[in-house]
Amino acid sequence: MDLIESLAVKSEQKILLVVLDGLGGLPRNGKTELESASTPNLDALAAKSSLGLLTPIEVGITPGSGVAVLSLLGYDPLPYRIGRGLLDALGVQLDVGAGDLCCHANFATTGPDGRIVDRRAGRISTARSEQLCAQLQAAIPQIGDVAVTVRIVRGHHFVVVFRGPGLSDLVSGSDPMSNHVMPTKVEALDLPGWRSAQLVNEFLRAASSVLRAEPGANSVLLRGFGQILGVLSMSERFKLKSACVAAYPMQRGLAKLVGMDVLETGQTWQSELQTLREHQSEYDFFFLHFKETDEAGEDGRFEAKQELLEQFDEDILPQLLALKFDVLCITGDHSTPATMAGHSWHSVPVLLNSPYVRPQLVIEEFGERACGRGDIGHVHSCHLMGLLLAHAGKLRRYGA
């Protein structure tokens, strides 16, 4: 990517990167969710586009959403320790200072024996979660000399920020990422994390006491610890004036971390589309994110994910095409197969359309296995940015 940065130049061409969260899937009855969906508009676009497969991190590695999106934006995620808690905090516009410890949190349901019954607490509503966050904030404003901030993110997700001396993100999480097991104890991963581990375990004990009488959301799980760090912006690296259109706070936080303007938008796909339309003339790179496909995959709802892809094809894609971006890319950050009900290590289909593609005429659909035969080939997600910049005329020639 150092080479890409050295060659980057400004141009008038506009790039739209559309991310359908958790797009990749696994077959059920012979076809994945994407392959099962009726997507005539995507299929027609695929026939005149370049196709391929993306590996978000490394072969066999299951990525979290934050590092997967970071990779799509052209940042090799391996050198960065970016906890999801930091992205959540930035996404809900908390003032995160140097040394603050940010934690991604779930409301969860635990049984009488302490085992996790549902690590998402039945996906309780944002309104109910906000009430519970207010209860936690009132009951636990401080632990010793450390201030505690609790804020809703969305649904069962919230964020906890600790502010005080000597904090470190070198701690493990309490979320085992599965049901029917005990929460894991938060432990220091290195000596600097010892004080933070003690602090976080104290918060978990206090939170359990506050929520004890709740019928569903009677427990808290913490993971994704992070602290602020310096990251070169998209403008500094790629000479891009970039904007993010996303309803989900974590993606908004990540966009802010890499110096993108985060545009205010509503919670529906149509409202995001309207935001994009209103600001199209102001930027030369847009990151447009849709979350719901990932949620359907995580819940194991194959038909629901399929229907959302059909909705995107019928309602959203024609409007995106009407905006006539010079470069249009449609992909996912990672795979979330409904058959696994969670993120997976499987590669992600990608479609790239511009006046300079080499479409293979034998491919007339957008799906995982069709993309595997495409001319882009199988590349790491962090290399996608180089392709987008090249197709937009934003890279100088290298060498004599």
Long-range contacts (C-beta under 8 A, 24 or more apart in sequence): 1-74, 1-75, 1-76, 1-237, 1-382, 1-385, 1-386, 3-398, 4-74, 4-238, 4-385, 4-386, 4-389, 4-395, 5-237, 5-238, 7-395, 7-396, 7-397, 7-398, 8-237, 8-238, 8-239, 8-240, 8-389, 8-394, 8-395, 8-396, 9-239, 9-394, 9-395, 9-396, 10-239, 10-284, 10-394, 11-284, 11-392, 11-393, 11-394, 12-284, 13-284, 13-326, 13-327, 13-392, 13-393, 13-394, 14-280, 14-283, 14-284, 14-285, 14-286, 14-325, 14-326, 14-327, 14-392, 15-240, 15-284, 15-285, 15-286, 15-325, 15-326, 15-327, 15-329, 15-388, 15-389, 15-391, 15-392, 16-276, 16-286, 16-288, 16-320, 16-323, 16-325, 16-327, 16-328, 16-329, 17-72, 17-285, 17-286, 17-287, 17-288, 17-329, 17-331, 17-388, 18-288, 18-290, 18-320, 18-328, 18-329, 18-330, 18-331, 19-69, 19-72, 19-251, 19-287, 19-288, 19-289, 19-290, 19-331, 19-332, 19-333, 20-290, 20-293, 20-309, 20-312, 20-330, 20-331, 20-332, 21-65, 21-248, 21-289, 21-290, 21-291, 21-292, 21-293, 21-294, 21-295, 21-332, 21-333, 21-336, 22-293, 22-294, 22-295, 22-296, 22-297, 22-298, 22-305, 22-332, 22-333, 22-334, 22-335, 22-336, 22-343, 23-293, 23-331, 23-332, 23-333, 23-335, 23-336, 23-348, 23-349, 24-332, 24-334, 24-335, 24-336, 24-337, 24-344, 24-346, 24-347, 24-348, 24-349, 24-368, 25-297, 25-302, 25-305, 25-335, 25-336, 25-337, 25-338, 25-339, 25-346, 25-368, 26-335, 26-337, 26-338, 26-339, 26-340, 26-344, 26-346, 27-339, 28-302, 28-338, 28-339, 31-367, 32-337, 32-367, 32-368, 33-297, 33-302, 33-305, 33-306, 33-309, 33-337, 33-338, 34-306, 34-309, 34-349, 34-366, 34-367, 34-368, 35-365, 35-367, 35-368, 35-369, 36-302, 36-306, 37-306, 37-307, 37-309, 37-310, 37-313, 38-310, 38-313, 39-309, 39-310, 39-312, 39-313, 39-365, 39-366, 40-313, 41-313, 41-314, 41-317, 41-318, 41-321, 42-313, 42-317, 42-330, 42-351, 42-365, 42-366, 43-364, 43-365, 43-366, 45-317, 45-321, 45-330, 45-351, 45-353, 45-366, 46-351, 46-363, 46-364, 46-365, 46-366, 46-370, 47-359, 47-361, 47-363, 47-364, 48-353, 48-357, 48-359, 49-351, 49-352, 49-353, 49-357, 49-359, 50-351, 50-352, 50-353, 50-357, 50-358, 50-359, 50-374, 50-375, 50-376, 51-349, 51-350, 51-351, 51-352, 51-360, 51-363, 51-366, 51-370, 51-371, 51-373, 51-374, 51-375, 51-376, 52-349, 52-350, 52-352, 52-371, 52-374, 52-375, 52-376, 52-377, 52-378, 52-379, 53-347, 53-348, 53-349, 53-350, 53-368, 53-371, 53-372, 53-374, 53-376, 53-377, 53-378, 53-379, 54-331, 54-347, 54-348, 54-349, 54-350, 54-378, 54-379, 54-380, 54-381, 54-384, 55-347, 55-348, 55-378, 55-379, 55-380, 55-381, 56-333, 56-334, 56-348, 56-380, 56-381, 57-380, 57-381, 58-380, 59-345, 60-345, 61-345, 62-334, 62-343, 62-344, 62-345, 63-333, 63-334, 63-343, 63-345, 64-224, 64-343, 65-250, 65-251, 65-294, 65-333, 65-334, 65-343, 66-224, 66-250, 66-254, 68-333, 68-334, 68-381, 69-251, 69-254, 69-289, 69-333, 70-254, 70-258, 71-333, 71-380, 71-381, 71-382, 72-331, 72-333, 72-381, 72-382, 72-384, 72-385, 73-234, 73-254, 73-258, 73-287, 73-385, 74-234, 74-237, 74-238, 74-382, 74-384, 74-385, 74-386, 75-231, 75-258, 75-382, 76-382, 77-382, 80-229, 80-231, 81-169, 81-226, 81-229, 82-226, 82-229, 82-254, 82-257, 83-169, 83-224, 83-225, 83-226, 83-227, 84-223, 84-224, 84-226, 84-250, 85-159, 85-160, 85-161, 85-223, 85-224, 85-225, 85-226, 86-224, 86-226, 86-227, 86-228, 86-253, 86-257, 87-224, 87-226, 87-249, 87-250, 87-251, 87-253, 87-254, 87-257, 88-153, 88-157, 88-158, 88-159, 88-224, 88-249, 88-250, 88-253, 89-151, 89-159, 89-161, 89-253, 90-252, 90-253, 90-254, 90-256, 90-257, 91-153, 91-248, 91-249, 91-250, 91-251, 91-252, 91-253, 91-254, 91-256, 92-151, 92-152, 92-153, 92-159, 92-249, 92-253, 94-149, 94-151, 94-159, 94-161, 96-161, 96-228, 97-163, 97-228, 98-227, 98-228, 99-163, 99-165, 99-167, 99-227, 100-161, 100-162, 100-163, 100-167, 100-227, 100-228, 101-161, 101-162, 101-163, 101-167, 101-168, 101-169, 101-196, 101-225, 101-226, 101-227, 102-159, 102-160, 102-161, 102-225, 102-226, 102-227, 103-159, 103-160, 103-161, 103-162, 103-200, 103-222, 103-223, 103-224, 103-225, 104-157, 104-159, 104-222, 104-223, 104-224, 105-157, 105-158, 105-159, 105-160, 105-220, 105-221, 105-222, 106-156, 106-157, 106-158, 106-175, 106-220, 106-221, 107-132, 107-156, 107-158, 107-211, 107-216, 107-217, 107-219, 107-220, 108-156, 108-217, 108-218, 108-219, 108-220, 108-221, 109-216, 109-217, 109-218, 109-219, 110-183, 110-218, 110-219, 114-182, 114-183, 115-180, 115-181, 115-182, 116-176, 116-178, 116-179, 116-180, 116-181, 116-182, 116-183, 116-219, 116-221, 117-179, 117-180, 118-179, 118-216, 119-175, 119-176, 119-177, 119-178, 119-179, 119-221, 120-155, 120-156, 121-156, 121-216, 121-217, 122-156, 122-216, 123-155, 123-156, 123-295, 123-299, 124-155, 124-156, 124-216, 124-217, 125-155, 126-152, 126-154, 126-155, 128-217, 129-155, 129-156, 129-157, 129-158, 129-217, 132-211, 132-214, 132-217, 133-158, 135-210, 135-211, 136-207, 136-210, 136-211, 136-220, 139-206, 139-210, 140-203, 140-206, 140-207, 140-210, 143-199, 143-202, 143-203, 143-206, 144-199, 146-199, 148-203, 153-249, 153-250, 154-248, 154-249, 156-217, 160-203, 160-222, 162-196, 162-199, 162-200, 162-203, 164-199, 166-195, 167-195, 167-196, 167-199, 167-227, 168-192, 168-193, 168-195, 168-196, 168-227, 169-193, 169-196, 169-225, 169-226, 169-227, 170-196, 171-196, 171-197, 171-200, 171-225, 172-197, 173-221, 173-222, 173-223, 173-224, 173-225, 174-200, 174-204, 174-220, 174-221, 174-222, 174-223, 175-221, 175-222, 175-223, 177-223, 177-342, 183-219, 183-221, 186-222, 196-225, 200-225, 231-257, 231-258, 231-259, 232-258, 232-259, 233-258, 233-259, 233-260, 234-258, 234-259, 234-260, 234-285, 235-259, 238-285, 238-385, 238-389, 238-394, 239-394, 240-284, 240-285, 240-394, 241-282, 241-283, 241-284, 241-285, 242-283, 242-284, 242-285, 242-286, 242-287, 243-279, 243-282, 243-283, 243-285, 243-286, 243-287, 244-286, 244-287, 244-289, 245-272, 245-275, 245-276, 245-279, 245-286, 245-287, 245-288, 245-289, 246-272, 246-287, 246-288, 246-289, 246-291, 247-271, 247-272, 247-289, 247-291, 248-289, 248-291, 251-287, 251-289, 251-291, 255-287, 260-287, 269-311, 269-312, 269-315, 269-316, 270-315, 270-316, 273-316, 273-319, 273-320, 276-323, 277-323, 280-323, 284-392, 286-325, 290-316, 293-332, 293-336, 294-336, 296-338, 297-336, 297-337, 297-338, 297-341, 297-342, 298-336, 298-341, 298-342, 298-343, 299-338, 299-341, 300-338, 300-339, 300-341, 301-338, 302-338, 302-339, 305-336, 305-338, 326-354, 326-355, 326-391, 326-392, 327-352, 327-353, 327-354, 327-388, 327-391, 327-392, 328-352, 328-353, 328-354, 329-353, 329-384, 329-388, 330-366, 331-384, 333-381, 347-372, 347-378, 348-381, 350-376, 350-384, 352-376, 352-387, 352-388, 352-391, 354-391, 354-392, 356-391, 357-391
